[in-house]
Amino acid sequence: MAQYTPPLRDMQFVLHEVLGATERLRELPAHAEVTRELADQVIEEGGKFCAQVLFPLNRSGDEAGCTWSADGSVRTPEGFKEAWEQFKAGGWPTLTCAPEFGGQGLPHSIGMTFNEMLNSANQAWAMYPGLTHGAYDCLKTHGTPEQKALYLPRLVSGQWTGTMCLTEPHCGTDLGLLRSKAEPNADGSFAITGTKIFISSGEHDLAENIVHLVLARLPDAPAGTKGISLFIVPKFVPGADGRVGARNGIRCGRLEEKMGIHANATCEMNLEGATGWLVGEPNKGLNAMFVMMNAARIGVGMQSLGLMEVAYQNSLAYAKDRLQMRSLTGPKAPEKPADPIIVHPDVRRMLLTQKAWVEGSRCFAAWLALQADIAEGHPDADERKAAHDLLSLLTPVCKAFITDNGFASTNLALQVFGGHGYIREWGMEQYVRDARINMIYEGTNTIQSLDLLGRKVLGDNGAKLKAFGRLIQEFVEEEGTNEDMAEFVNPLADLGEKVTKLSMEIGMKALGNADEAGAAAVDYLRVVGHLVYSYFWARMAKVALARVQADPDAAEPFYRAKLATARFYFARLQPETAALIRTARSGAASLMALEAELF
Ligand SMILES: Cc1cc2nc3c(=O)[nH]c(=O)nc-3n(C[C@H](O)[C@H](O)[C@H](O)COP(=O)(O)OP(=O)(O)OC[C@H]3O[C@@H](n4cnc5c(N)ncnc54)[C@H](O)[C@@H]3O)c2cc1C
């Protein structure tokens, strides 16, 4: 059976020691009162809820899955509803929501740590509140005052949940092909007809009502993405007082059978003249939906971070316990019939790879969440814009790099178990299955890489990338005279220069042939991902090094482990960039030469 212990120490290290989060938050009027103690208390209590309530339901939920009935209702696995009630009673859905709608108004940087733990404990369960929070974000930004008053307090409290209904059978990535129709009704509402597929949390028995955010076309809408509008389509039409009324014409036609996240209901949703209300302006629905999609992309990164952490913890415990063969350099546990497998260099490679991805991702994610806090609440408009730009640049990296590494990492965790990882008993194969979807939904990782290279980097002539580069430059200059930091700073500075050159080179080639950008994008995102991780690993190493050097004997062993992992990252993972830069530079020709019929 798998185990999970919330990684509180590492979360505190990242938030307090590396990022100085509460000091930074003090600049923001809404969060000026947030102290370390408060942050730690929330994380600790959140961790208890995740480990004690959600984690025990992870395996049973995977085995039972959701159940669909012919009346269109869906039952979640045993224990899910009770966990939802406890979640609500503890005020957990309100954590980072605005106080005016019943939220606690805590910063995203604290919410992010809770999000990670939810996903370590039970990704499938965590998707119900995850999508609800996305719907809250979207309506908070684009809803009318009446829509906000009616829907937001109920989404915040967890009385109602939310979904995002974009995908249709013939269109996933290319939403411009979308066909669902919205016909105006006399009373200002719309009658919406169409079929949406793969809708996560589309139907279930957790909450009183489900608020679907649906993309559809108005009768006079232009073709393509410029003709898409966004509508609220509640499962039960509420009165102005919030009491649920008539059943609306949106029903779950079936559940998908799938590889992982069995306990999350993936629904085909049929809309037959369902009553909906326009959100935002007509034909600007995709823009409005982007609020939800951007938040969800970071949320998906957190899903993989959570899975990596729990899988790592289990593979580490196993590697210390499982006895096989002797160390190449002679017995390390001579009193036992064989050595624990953690003595073997390659088992260590697998463990350290996971550890480096997990801890690098956690630091990156917490920093990104801090940028979200600053972008939302800094009194200075320039600071808000700078944070917003960084968030926008690195959202696709958070989604794609963390989920690619998350899948690789959970696979390594399984591998550490040998054959015992492949069978169900230890729970490792579930993590691999669950982690796989994170590379696909919310825009596949290929689409994230096109977004990064095309829109975020080339789209503004590298301005946002340069802003991130300046942070690196400042760090490199600050640490440039510290010889002990050279092993971390030099590869960081070197990669920074290479990324600048590579971006310019691809940009030039893409001017002549747009396929050049498409051919380079996936490798490019991975290289930028490494630049981001190099920066955060160097920053973490700096803090750890200072603690170890200040008092080598008294320093908490945690810091030595951090330094060793930073060294491993730069020695064994970052060098992947050399090959990636080569393949990114190899151009489109080798991909495009073969006619489709000759494949
Ligand atoms: C379990 C699950 C839950 C989901 N939850 C939701 C949800 O809640 N709401 C919702 O609306 N949708 C949801 N989805 C849908 C999901 O977002 C889509 O599956 C995803 O966006 C990809 O679309 P597609 O499956 O149609 O693949 P396609 O768009 O057909 O793509 C197929 C392949 O082609 C590639 N490709 C497409 N276009 C390009 C291009 N221009 N350049 C390079 N490569 C390209 C893709 O990367 C992919 O590898 C869910 C899907 C699953 C499986």
The ligand as an ORCA input file, in Angstrom:
! r2SCAN-3c Opt
* xyz 0 1
  C      -9.568     12.623    -19.255
  C      -9.803     13.866    -20.053
  C     -10.386     14.975    -19.439
  C     -10.651     16.123    -20.176
  N     -11.301     17.189    -19.586
  C     -11.776     18.198    -20.376
  C     -12.648     19.195    -19.844
  O     -12.955     19.215    -18.635
  N     -13.163     20.130    -20.683
  C     -12.853     20.146    -22.008
  O     -13.369     20.996    -22.714
  N     -12.000     19.235    -22.545
  C     -11.472     18.257    -21.767
  N     -10.631     17.309    -22.293
  C     -10.256     17.410    -23.683
  C      -8.778     17.773    -23.868
  O      -8.553     19.101    -23.489
  C      -8.417     17.471    -25.330
  O      -8.396     16.060    -25.460
  C      -7.092     18.060    -25.734
  O      -7.171     19.473    -25.767
  C      -6.634     17.569    -27.109
  O      -7.671     17.610    -28.043
  P      -8.011     16.297    -28.888
  O      -8.122     15.167    -27.943
  O      -9.178     16.582    -29.748
  O      -6.733     16.051    -29.787
  P      -6.452     16.718    -31.199
  O      -6.709     18.171    -31.151
  O      -7.156     15.940    -32.243
  O      -4.897     16.498    -31.351
  C      -4.316     15.239    -31.724
  C      -2.799     15.385    -31.749
  O      -2.433     16.360    -32.735
  C      -1.606     17.341    -32.162
  N      -1.875     18.632    -32.783
  C      -3.067     19.214    -33.009
  N      -2.897     20.404    -33.583
  C      -1.574     20.595    -33.703
  C      -0.752     21.647    -34.206
  N      -1.279     22.761    -34.681
  N       0.578     21.486    -34.170
  C       1.128     20.370    -33.672
  N       0.408     19.344    -33.184
  C      -0.927     19.466    -33.198
  C      -1.958     17.347    -30.683
  O      -0.915     17.876    -29.902
  C      -2.217     15.867    -30.441
  O      -1.018     15.208    -30.183
  C     -10.301     16.170    -21.554
  C      -9.677     15.069    -22.151
  C      -9.456     13.927    -21.434
  C      -8.837     12.741    -22.134
*
